[in-house]
Amino acid sequence: MSYQLSVISYQLSVISYQLSVISYQLSVISYQLSVISYQLSVISYQLSVISYQLSVRKGI
């Protein structure tokens, strides 16, 4: 019985470790997505500036 409990305890610790790894990976993915989102917002801003400049030049 004691052996079975130790095996179960070990398995639970392995599962806990795996979950912590998954949690870390998800946090990394979340960070990468936020970086991508920021880069896309910068690109969007740059495109709006270019669009504005082109419209001003057409008006001249």
Contacts in CASP RR format, 6 or more apart in sequence:
PFRMAT RR
TARGET T0000
AUTHOR 0000-0000-0000
METHOD contacts of the structure
MODEL  1
MSYQLSVISYQLSVISYQLSVISYQLSVISYQLSVISYQLSVISYQLSVI
SYQLSVRKGI
END
